[in-house]
Amino acid sequence: MKKPLKSFVINKDFEGSRVDRFLKKQFPNIPQSLFEKNLRKKNITVNNKKVKNLFKLEINDIVNIFTELKIENKINKKKQIFNINDYNELKKNFVFECENYCVLNKPYGYASQDGSKVKQNVIDILNSTKKNYYIVHRLDKDTSGLMLLAKNRFYAKKFSEMFKSREVKKKYLVIINGKIKKNKGEIHSKEKLNGKEIESKLYFEVISKKNNFSYLEIDLITGRKHQIRKQFSDIGHPVLGDSKYGDKKNNTQLCLLSYEIEFEYNNKIKKYKATIPDNFKTCLEKFF
């Protein structure tokens, strides 16, 4: 039998992880497409068997790699290098930290993770000092506020499952264009995505209405990409500063804040609140 170039025995930290996500953790600079290609060609196996990228790993599974993983396209984005100063600057915004998780009050302009048009992102900065932080949910680059991050594989899996089962409660503050008719209500919508019907749902309550703007508290039930921005735009009330979804007249930062997060940890309810950023305060003072 051909001898593998690399071999990994799965421990409890990666139990239940998809094989492609495990590989990404071992080889962060290798693109997803290359993992999938080598899984298809049986250059990467689990227990000497061909598996798909979605295959869930179990303790003591053996992942064998029979090829050298190289980036084939030589014209690649140069990976941003971050240092201790970047880390310390971001860490100033920690609301809470313990051995298993931290809560970050993410500033405007930081993406949650790397991407083709991303200059600075939370996860690469935090892990630049050889620490291990794990994303369990995401905030848009232009959305400020609370973001929960795990500090080990066990809690990364646990928190991810809690978000999926909606055991984590999230509240947002938002300023929208126009005076919304109802003082409280629900926005419920459906759309097709990759052939599946996706449901989006939130509750809102008006804090104030003035000068053709509304200031709301949002109870986010589902957590779709750009959900709050899309749903309010669809009913004719785009978020203040959201040029992507219809606010072309107000030249300001996006007025959307992940304000409160609540979840159970070690049989106790944990609740954290964000401080309102200066730009948001300025808009509140100007319009309300």
C-alpha positions in Angstrom: 0.0 0.0 0.0 1.2 3.5 -0.8 2.7 5.4 2.1 1.0 8.7 3.0 3.1 11.9 3.1 1.1 13.1 6.1 -1.2 11.3 8.5 -3.4 12.6 11.3 -5.3 10.7 14.0 -8.5 12.5 15.0 -8.8 13.4 18.7 -11.9 14.7 20.6 -11.2 18.3 19.6 -12.2 17.5 16.0 -14.9 14.9 16.7 -17.9 15.8 14.5 -15.9 18.2 12.3 -16.2 18.0 8.6 -13.1 16.6 7.0 -12.7 19.7 4.8 -12.8 22.0 7.8 -10.3 19.8 9.6 -8.0 20.1 6.6 -8.5 23.9 6.5 -7.3 24.1 10.1 -4.2 22.1 9.3 -3.5 23.9 6.0 -5.0 27.4 6.3 -3.4 28.7 3.1 -4.8 26.0 0.8 -8.1 26.8 -1.0 -11.2 24.7 -0.4 -11.3 23.7 -4.1 -7.9 21.9 -3.7 -9.2 19.8 -0.8 -12.3 18.8 -2.7 -10.3 17.9 -5.8 -7.9 15.7 -3.8 -10.7 14.0 -1.9 -12.3 13.2 -5.2 -9.1 11.7 -6.5 -8.5 9.7 -3.3 -5.3 11.6 -2.6 -6.8 12.3 0.8 -8.6 9.5 2.5 -10.2 8.7 5.9 -9.5 5.3 7.2 -8.1 4.4 3.7 -11.5 5.1 2.2 -12.6 7.8 -0.3 -15.0 10.3 1.4 -16.7 13.5 0.4 -15.7 16.9 1.8 -18.9 16.9 4.1 -17.8 13.7 5.8 -18.0 14.0 9.6 -14.9 12.8 11.5 -15.0 10.6 14.6 -12.4 10.0 17.3 -9.5 7.8 16.1 -10.3 8.3 12.4 -7.1 8.4 10.4 -6.8 11.1 7.7 -4.1 10.2 5.2 -2.7 12.6 2.7 -0.9 11.1 -0.3 0.0 14.2 -2.2 1.8 17.5 -1.5 -0.8 20.2 -1.2 0.3 23.2 -3.2 -1.5 26.3 -4.4 -1.8 25.8 -8.1 -2.6 29.4 -9.1 0.5 31.4 -8.7 -1.4 34.7 -8.9 -2.8 34.7 -5.4 -3.8 37.4 -3.0 -0.9 38.2 -0.7 -1.9 37.1 2.8 -2.1 40.1 5.2 0.4 39.9 8.0 -0.8 41.1 11.4 1.3 41.7 14.5 1.0 42.2 18.3 -0.1 45.9 17.9 -3.0 44.8 15.7 -3.9 42.2 18.3 -3.7 44.6 21.3 -5.8 47.3 19.4 -8.6 44.8 18.8 -8.3 43.3 22.3 -9.1 46.7 23.8 -12.7 46.0 22.6 -13.1 42.7 24.6 -16.2 43.0 26.8 -15.4 39.7 28.5 -12.9 36.8 28.3 -12.5 33.5 30.0 -10.7 30.2 29.2 -13.5 29.0 26.8 -14.8 32.1 25.1 -14.6 35.8 24.7 -17.1 38.5 23.7 -15.8 41.2 21.4 -17.4 44.6 20.8 -16.3 44.6 17.1 -15.5 48.0 15.7 -16.9 49.2 12.3 -14.8 48.1 9.3 -13.5 44.8 10.6 -14.6 41.7 8.7 -15.2 38.6 10.7 -12.8 36.5 8.5 -10.6 36.8 5.5 -12.0 37.3 2.0 -11.0 38.6 -1.5 -11.7 42.3 -0.6 -10.9 42.2 3.1 -8.0 44.3 4.5 -8.4 43.5 8.2 -10.4 40.7 9.8 -11.1 39.7 13.4 -10.0 36.0 13.3 -6.6 36.4 11.6 -5.7 39.3 13.9 -6.6 37.4 17.1 -4.8 34.3 15.9 -1.7 36.2 14.8 -0.1 35.8 18.2 -0.4 31.9 18.0 -3.6 31.9 20.1 -6.6 29.9 19.0 -9.9 31.7 18.6 -12.8 30.2 16.6 -15.6 32.0 14.8 -19.0 30.6 15.7 -21.1 33.3 14.0 -20.4 36.4 11.8 -21.1 40.1 11.7 -20.9 42.1 8.5 -17.8 44.3 8.1 -19.9 47.4 8.4 -21.9 46.2 11.4 -20.5 47.0 14.8 -21.1 45.3 18.1 -21.0 42.1 20.0 -19.4 39.0 18.6 -19.0 35.7 20.4 -15.8 33.7 19.8 -14.8 30.3 21.2 -11.3 29.6 22.4 -11.1 25.9 21.9 -12.6 23.3 19.5 -15.1 21.9 22.1 -16.8 25.3 22.6 -16.5 26.2 19.0 -18.7 23.1 18.2 -21.0 23.7 21.2 -21.6 27.4 20.5 -22.1 26.7 16.7 -24.8 24.1 17.6 -26.4 26.6 20.0 -26.6 29.3 17.3 -28.1 26.7 14.9 -30.7 25.6 17.4 -31.4 29.3 18.3 -30.4 29.0 21.9 -28.3 32.2 21.6 -30.5 35.3 21.8 -29.3 38.4 19.8 -30.6 41.9 19.9 -29.7 44.7 17.6 -30.2 48.5 17.6 -30.8 50.1 14.2 -31.8 53.4 12.7 -33.9 53.1 9.5 -35.1 55.6 7.0 -38.7 56.6 7.3 -41.3 56.4 10.0 -42.3 52.8 10.2 -46.1 52.4 10.7 -46.3 49.8 13.4 -44.6 50.4 16.8 -43.8 46.7 17.1 -44.2 43.7 14.9 -42.6 40.8 13.0 -41.0 40.7 9.6 -41.1 37.2 8.1 -39.8 36.4 4.6 -38.8 33.5 2.5 -36.4 33.1 -0.5 -34.9 30.4 -2.6 -31.2 29.7 -2.1 -29.5 26.8 -3.9 -32.8 25.2 -4.5 -33.9 25.4 -0.9 -36.5 27.7 0.7 -34.9 29.8 3.4 -36.9 31.5 6.1 -35.9 34.8 7.7 -37.6 36.2 10.8 -37.2 39.0 13.2 -39.2 41.0 15.7 -38.9 44.8 16.1 -40.0 47.4 18.6 -39.8 51.2 18.0 -37.7 53.2 20.5 -38.3 56.5 18.8 -39.7 58.0 15.6 -38.6 61.5 14.5 -37.5 63.5 11.4 -38.5 60.8 9.0 -36.3 58.2 10.8 -37.1 55.3 13.1 -34.9 54.0 15.9 -35.6 50.3 16.7 -34.6 47.4 18.8 -34.5 44.1 16.9 -34.9 40.6 18.3 -33.2 38.5 15.6 -34.7 35.0 15.3 -32.8 33.7 12.3 -29.3 34.9 11.3 -29.2 35.1 7.5 -26.5 37.1 5.7 -27.4 40.8 5.6 -30.9 39.8 7.0 -31.8 43.0 8.9 -30.5 45.1 6.0 -32.4 43.2 3.4 -35.7 42.8 5.2 -36.0 46.5 6.1 -35.0 47.5 2.6 -37.7 45.2 1.2 -40.4 47.1 3.1 -39.1 50.5 2.0 -37.1 51.4 5.1 -33.4 50.9 4.3 -30.9 51.1 7.2 -29.3 54.5 7.7 -26.0 54.6 5.9 -26.7 51.4 3.9 -25.9 52.3 0.3 -25.9 48.7 -0.8 -29.6 48.2 0.1 -31.1 51.5 -0.9 -29.9 54.5 1.3 -28.1 56.6 -1.4 -28.7 60.0 0.3 -27.1 59.7 3.7 -23.3 59.6 3.7 -22.6 58.0 7.1 -21.5 54.7 8.5 -24.0 51.9 8.7 -26.2 52.5 11.8 -26.6 48.8 12.8 -25.3 47.6 16.2 -25.2 44.0 17.6 -26.3 45.3 21.0 -27.0 42.4 23.2 -26.2 38.7 23.3 -27.5 36.1 25.8 -26.8 32.4 26.2 -26.4 29.6 28.8 -22.9 28.7 30.0 -22.2 26.2 32.8 -25.9 26.3 33.8 -25.9 30.0 34.2 -27.4 32.7 31.9 -24.8 35.0 30.5 -25.9 38.4 29.1 -23.6 41.0 27.6 -24.4 44.5 26.2 -22.3 46.7 23.8 -21.5 50.3 24.2 -22.9 52.4 21.4 -20.1 53.6 19.1 -19.5 57.3 18.5 -20.9 57.4 14.9 -24.2 55.8 16.0 -24.4 58.3 18.9 -23.8 61.2 16.5 -26.7 60.0 14.3 -29.0 59.6 17.3 -28.2 63.1 18.5 -28.7 64.5 14.9 -32.0 62.8 14.1 -33.6 62.2 17.5 
